[in-house]
Amino acid sequence: MSDKVVPELVKKKTERNAELLKKRTETQAKAKEERKSKLKEYLARGEKWYKADLEAKKELVKLKRKAKKEGNYYVPPEAKVAFVVRIKGINSLHPKPRKTLLLFRLRQLHNGVFIKLNKATTQMLKLIEPYVTFGYPNVESIRKLVYKRGFMKEDGARIPIQSNEQIEKHLGKYGIICIEDLIHEIAYCGPHFKEATNFLWPFKLNPPKSGFNVKRHSFIQGGDWGNREEYINDLISKML
């Protein structure tokens, strides 16, 4: 009995499918290796910043102890970054504060943003002080905000941050390739602070647990608006 003759068209199709399968397998294997190497790099970056934060805390404790031993007071350097939260609506709002709130991207109640503190932003904060509360966040609070309420801005849309690839795609050219790089850049006011904060959509927070105290009074008078310095970290915890 003679062998069955395979049509030339079927033979070509089989060869083409085998070649496509081989290419797809090679591409998938290559992509898998790239993901593995990227994951190692992300973990290494995270570990590096974690160790840097620990060293900074140890150095702070060391300086405080040294000052106390010598009978002095340790005065920490001025904060470079503030977290600003809008606590009042738009009723009876003067055009100047309204415009300043828009410049800070604080369009809605309980929106929060990071800003770099300098002469200009300090003057702008004074203008909107009765409508916001702000302070100096620590690394832990920044990390909680980014992980729990972090959304990025892409083509005018609010997109959840779900992978380091999203961050690397938009901020990789600035050396920010993972979420820990982003947190470190904001916390220590790095050279690309502006790009890092513009990448993030303004944080949408909840009203604080147990509510605000008295919105019409400043924080130093037992109210809410104005500068609360390090106590902003307690408010962030209540609003997440």
Salt bridges, closest charged atoms under 4 A:
GLU19 OE2 - LYS23 NZ 3.84
GLU47 OE2 - LYS51 NZ 3.46
ASP53 OD2 - ARG143 NH2 3.72
GLU140 OE2 - LYS57 NZ 2.55
GLU154 OE2 - LYS169 NZ 3.33
GLU154 OE2 - HIS170 NE2 3.42
GLU168 OE2 - LYS38 NZ 2.60
GLU180 OE1 - ARG143 NH2 3.05
ASP181 OD2 - ARG45 NH1 2.48
GLU195 OE1 - HIS192 ND1 3.80
ASP224 OD1 - ARG228 NH2 3.67
